[in-house]
Amino acid sequence: MNSTVFVIAGFSALGLGILVFAASALAVRHDRGGWWLQATVLVAAGLLALVTGWLLGEPNPNRGDALKTGGLAAGSVVALYALWLNDRRRRVDEDRQEIERRRQDLENARADHDRERVADERFARAVELLGHDADQVRVGALHALAGLARNREYYTQTVLDVLCAYLRRPFDRAGDDEREGQVRITAQRLISDLLPHTSRTDPPRYDLDLTGADLEYFDISERTVGALTMRFVALHESNAIWGCVITGNAWFTGAVCHGILYLHDTRFDGKAWFSGFRARGPLRLARTRFLGPTKFDGARFHAALELP
């Protein structure tokens, strides 16, 4: 009699477990609201009833073991749900971090773009002001360009080209306003400030094109220069290019020095062309090294010449 009751109870529990499990699986399959926790509880309850009913349907069942086994089966479902939930949270966190990183990259790119736009506007405005009638405005424009080069190193060569172009403008030393001469002195000094010192390790090489410029007290001593073009330059009073390292070609073709030129302790790594050069004042060349092809064809020296 007892065994028959246990068998009937077991099959009843088994049937109930099957119904609950089927209902749970159906709920999970058709779940559209993200009610995974409720679905997990239903599946766990279905497994508990199913496994317990199955074991109670066996001959001479042990109700305690059957309940324990059913509980383990139900607990495994809950554990799997916990693992899945943790993995889902991890992926959500990773997606959130990736979105935040992309947002930050976008903000940085936008900020860089804004800074570049402002820098370009500053450059264009400063170049425009170089043609202003007031000398103090031109001086301010030169300093604005130099400041831009210091803050944006990739602008340095462009700014140096503009400063050299300003010095290549026609200049009547006898008739032009003396204030223009002071503006040109400022441009010369800023060129020197922007060139790297020879003590700097692996410095950038910036080129200078001063073709036809009128220079006075031009001083780029102990600076590293790339290519130095000084064709048909007019040098007045005292000018200093001593202690320089000129890594590119140097062109002094047709240049005229009306004063003293300090060119000692300089190193020419490339060509050094002095064809047609005229020195009406002293020329200092002590300890200067010419490591590339050098030409002095037609050069004339009217004063003391201090050779290497």
C-alpha positions as CSV (number, residue, x, y, z in Angstrom):
1,M,0.0,0.0,0.0
2,N,2.8,2.4,1.0
3,S,4.8,1.6,-2.1
4,T,1.7,2.2,-4.3
5,V,1.2,5.6,-2.7
6,F,4.8,6.5,-3.2
7,V,4.6,5.5,-6.8
8,I,1.5,7.5,-7.4
9,A,3.0,10.5,-5.5
10,G,6.2,10.2,-7.5
11,F,4.4,10.1,-10.8
12,S,2.2,13.0,-9.7
13,A,5.3,15.1,-8.8
14,L,6.9,14.0,-12.0
15,G,3.9,15.1,-14.0
16,L,3.8,18.4,-12.1
17,G,7.5,18.9,-12.7
18,I,7.1,18.3,-16.4
19,L,4.2,20.8,-16.6
20,V,6.2,23.4,-14.6
21,F,9.3,22.9,-16.6
22,A,7.4,23.1,-19.9
23,A,5.7,26.3,-18.8
24,S,9.0,27.7,-17.6
25,A,10.7,26.9,-20.9
26,L,7.8,28.4,-22.8
27,A,8.0,31.6,-20.7
28,V,11.7,31.9,-21.4
29,R,11.2,31.3,-25.1
30,H,8.5,33.9,-25.4
31,D,9.9,36.4,-22.9
32,R,10.0,39.8,-24.5
33,G,10.3,42.0,-21.4
34,G,13.6,40.8,-20.0
35,W,12.1,38.9,-17.1
36,W,15.0,36.5,-16.9
37,L,14.9,36.3,-13.1
38,Q,11.2,35.2,-13.1
39,A,12.0,32.7,-15.9
40,T,15.0,31.3,-13.9
41,V,12.8,30.8,-10.8
42,L,10.2,29.0,-12.9
43,V,12.8,26.8,-14.6
44,A,14.4,26.0,-11.2
45,A,11.1,25.2,-9.7
46,G,10.3,23.0,-12.7
47,L,13.5,21.1,-12.4
48,L,13.0,20.7,-8.7
49,A,9.6,19.1,-9.3
50,L,10.7,17.1,-12.3
51,V,13.8,15.6,-10.7
52,T,12.1,15.0,-7.3
53,G,9.1,13.4,-9.0
54,W,11.3,11.3,-11.2
55,L,13.2,9.9,-8.2
56,L,10.1,9.5,-6.1
57,G,8.7,7.3,-8.9
58,E,11.5,4.8,-8.5
59,P,11.0,1.7,-6.3
60,N,11.8,2.3,-2.6
61,P,12.6,6.0,-3.1
62,N,14.4,8.0,-0.5
63,R,12.4,11.2,-0.2
64,G,15.3,13.1,1.4
65,D,17.8,12.2,-1.4
66,A,15.1,12.9,-4.0
67,L,14.5,16.4,-2.6
68,K,18.2,17.0,-2.2
69,T,18.9,16.0,-5.8
70,G,16.0,18.1,-7.1
71,G,17.4,21.1,-5.1
72,L,20.9,20.6,-6.7
73,A,19.3,20.6,-10.1
74,A,17.4,23.7,-9.3
75,G,20.4,25.4,-7.8
76,S,22.5,24.6,-10.9
77,V,20.0,26.6,-12.9
78,V,20.2,29.5,-10.5
79,A,24.1,29.3,-10.6
80,L,24.0,29.4,-14.4
81,Y,21.7,32.4,-14.3
82,A,24.2,34.1,-12.0
83,L,27.1,33.4,-14.3
84,W,25.1,34.6,-17.3
85,L,24.1,37.7,-15.4
86,N,27.7,38.5,-14.4
87,D,28.9,38.0,-18.0
88,R,26.1,40.2,-19.3
89,R,27.0,42.9,-16.8
90,R,30.7,42.6,-17.8
91,R,29.8,43.0,-21.5
92,V,27.5,46.0,-20.7
93,D,30.4,47.6,-18.7
94,E,32.8,47.0,-21.5
95,D,30.4,48.5,-24.1
96,R,29.8,51.5,-21.8
97,Q,33.6,52.0,-21.4
98,E,34.1,51.7,-25.2
99,I,31.3,54.2,-25.8
100,E,32.9,56.5,-23.2
101,R,36.3,56.1,-24.8
102,R,34.9,56.9,-28.3
103,R,33.1,59.9,-26.9
104,Q,36.3,61.1,-25.2
105,D,38.3,60.6,-28.5
106,L,35.6,62.6,-30.3
107,E,35.8,65.4,-27.8
108,N,39.6,65.4,-28.0
109,A,39.4,65.5,-31.8
110,R,36.9,68.3,-31.7
111,A,39.1,70.3,-29.3
112,D,42.2,69.7,-31.4
113,H,40.2,70.8,-34.5
114,D,39.1,74.0,-32.7
115,R,42.7,74.7,-31.6
116,E,44.0,74.2,-35.1
117,R,41.3,76.5,-36.5
118,V,42.2,79.2,-33.9
119,A,45.9,78.8,-34.7
120,D,45.2,79.1,-38.5
121,E,43.1,82.2,-37.9
122,R,45.9,83.7,-35.7
123,F,48.5,83.0,-38.4
124,A,46.4,84.5,-41.2
125,R,45.6,87.6,-39.1
126,A,49.3,88.1,-38.1
127,V,50.4,87.8,-41.7
128,E,47.8,90.3,-42.7
129,L,49.0,92.8,-40.0
130,L,52.6,92.6,-41.4
131,G,51.4,95.0,-44.1
132,H,50.0,97.6,-41.5
133,D,51.2,101.1,-41.7
134,A,52.0,101.4,-38.0
135,D,55.4,99.9,-37.1
136,Q,54.2,98.8,-33.6
137,V,51.5,96.8,-35.2
138,R,54.0,95.0,-37.5
139,V,56.2,94.3,-34.4
140,G,53.2,92.8,-32.6
141,A,52.4,90.6,-35.7
142,L,56.0,89.3,-35.7
143,H,55.8,88.4,-32.1
144,A,52.4,86.7,-32.6
145,L,53.9,84.6,-35.4
146,A,56.8,83.6,-33.2
147,G,54.5,82.7,-30.3
148,L,52.5,80.5,-32.6
149,A,55.7,78.7,-33.7
150,R,56.6,78.1,-30.1
151,N,53.3,76.6,-29.2
152,R,52.9,74.7,-32.5
153,E,56.3,73.4,-33.5
154,Y,55.0,72.3,-37.0
155,Y,54.4,76.0,-37.7
156,T,58.1,76.9,-37.1
157,Q,59.3,76.4,-40.7
158,T,56.3,78.3,-42.0
159,V,56.8,81.2,-39.6
160,L,60.6,81.3,-40.4
161,D,59.6,81.5,-44.1
162,V,57.4,84.4,-43.4
163,L,60.0,86.2,-41.3
164,C,62.6,85.7,-44.1
165,A,60.1,86.9,-46.7
166,Y,59.6,90.1,-44.6
167,L,63.4,90.7,-44.6
168,R,63.4,90.2,-48.4
169,R,61.1,93.1,-48.9
170,P,62.7,96.1,-50.6
171,F,64.4,98.3,-48.1
172,D,66.0,101.7,-48.8
173,R,68.5,102.0,-46.0
174,A,69.1,105.7,-46.8
175,G,65.6,106.8,-47.3
176,D,63.2,104.5,-45.4
177,D,61.8,105.3,-42.0
178,E,64.2,104.4,-39.2
179,R,61.3,102.7,-37.4
180,E,61.1,100.1,-40.3
181,G,64.7,99.3,-39.5
182,Q,63.7,98.5,-35.9
183,V,60.9,96.2,-37.2
184,R,63.5,94.3,-39.3
185,I,65.8,94.0,-36.3
186,T,62.9,92.4,-34.4
187,A,62.3,89.9,-37.3
188,Q,66.0,89.0,-37.3
189,R,66.1,88.4,-33.6
190,L,63.0,86.2,-33.7
191,I,64.6,84.1,-36.4
192,S,67.5,83.5,-34.1
193,D,65.2,82.7,-31.2
194,L,63.3,80.1,-33.2
195,L,66.4,78.2,-34.5
196,P,67.6,75.4,-32.2
197,H,70.8,75.8,-30.3
198,T,73.8,73.7,-31.3
199,S,73.8,72.1,-27.9
200,R,70.4,70.5,-28.5
201,T,70.5,66.8,-29.2
202,D,69.0,65.8,-32.6
203,P,67.5,69.2,-33.3
204,P,65.1,69.9,-36.1
205,R,66.6,71.3,-39.3
206,Y,64.9,74.6,-40.4
207,D,65.9,76.2,-43.7
208,L,66.4,80.0,-44.1
209,D,66.0,81.7,-47.5
210,L,67.2,85.3,-47.2
211,T,67.9,85.8,-50.9
212,G,68.4,89.5,-51.6
213,A,67.7,90.5,-48.0
214,D,69.1,93.7,-46.4
215,L,70.5,92.7,-43.0
216,E,72.1,94.6,-40.2
217,Y,73.3,93.0,-36.9
218,F,71.9,89.7,-38.0
219,D,73.0,87.1,-35.4
220,I,72.3,83.4,-35.6
221,S,75.5,82.4,-33.8
222,E,75.6,78.9,-32.3
223,R,72.4,77.8,-34.0
224,T,71.7,74.7,-36.1
225,V,70.4,75.5,-39.6
226,G,69.3,73.3,-42.5
227,A,69.8,75.0,-45.8
228,L,71.1,78.5,-45.6
229,T,70.4,80.7,-48.7
230,M,72.0,84.1,-48.6
231,R,72.4,84.9,-52.3
232,F,72.9,88.6,-53.1
233,V,72.4,89.5,-49.4
234,A,73.6,92.9,-48.3
235,L,75.2,92.7,-44.9
236,H,75.8,95.9,-43.0
237,E,77.7,96.8,-39.8
238,S,78.3,93.6,-37.8
239,N,76.7,90.2,-38.6
240,A,77.3,86.9,-36.8
241,I,77.0,83.4,-38.2
242,W,79.8,81.9,-36.0
243,G,79.6,78.6,-34.2
244,C,76.8,77.4,-36.4
245,V,76.1,73.9,-37.7
246,I,74.8,74.2,-41.2
247,T,73.5,70.7,-42.2
248,G,72.3,71.6,-45.6
249,N,73.8,73.6,-48.5
250,A,74.9,77.2,-47.9
251,W,74.7,79.7,-50.6
252,F,76.5,83.1,-50.3
253,T,76.7,83.6,-54.1
254,G,76.9,87.3,-54.9
255,A,76.5,88.4,-51.3
256,V,78.2,91.7,-50.2
257,C,79.4,92.3,-46.7
258,H,79.9,96.0,-46.0
259,G,81.0,95.5,-42.4
260,I,82.4,92.6,-40.4
261,L,81.2,89.1,-40.8
262,Y,81.9,86.6,-38.0
263,L,81.9,83.1,-39.6
264,H,84.4,81.4,-37.4
265,D,83.9,78.0,-35.7
266,T,81.2,77.2,-38.1
267,R,80.6,73.8,-39.7
268,F,79.4,73.4,-43.2
269,D,78.1,69.8,-43.8
270,G,77.0,70.4,-47.3
271,K,78.0,72.7,-50.1
272,A,79.4,76.1,-49.2
273,W,79.2,78.4,-52.3
274,F,80.9,81.8,-52.0
275,S,81.1,82.5,-55.7
276,G,81.2,86.2,-56.4
277,F,81.2,87.0,-52.6
278,R,82.6,90.4,-51.7
279,A,83.8,91.2,-48.3
280,R,84.5,94.9,-47.9
281,G,85.1,94.5,-44.2
282,P,86.9,91.8,-42.1
283,L,85.8,88.2,-42.5
284,R,86.5,85.8,-39.7
285,L,86.9,82.2,-40.8
286,A,89.1,80.8,-38.0
287,R,88.5,77.1,-37.2
288,T,85.6,76.9,-39.7
289,R,85.2,73.5,-41.3
290,F,84.0,72.9,-44.8
291,L,83.0,69.2,-45.0
292,G,81.4,69.4,-48.4
293,P,82.2,70.9,-51.8
294,T,83.3,74.5,-51.4
295,K,83.7,77.3,-54.0
296,F,85.2,80.8,-53.8
297,D,85.4,81.5,-57.5
298,G,85.4,85.3,-58.1
299,A,85.2,86.1,-54.3
300,R,87.0,89.3,-53.4
301,F,88.2,90.4,-50.0
302,H,89.1,94.1,-49.4
303,A,90.0,93.8,-45.7
304,A,91.5,91.3,-43.3
305,L,90.7,87.7,-44.0
306,E,91.1,85.3,-41.1
307,L,91.4,81.8,-42.6
308,P,90.8,78.5,-40.9
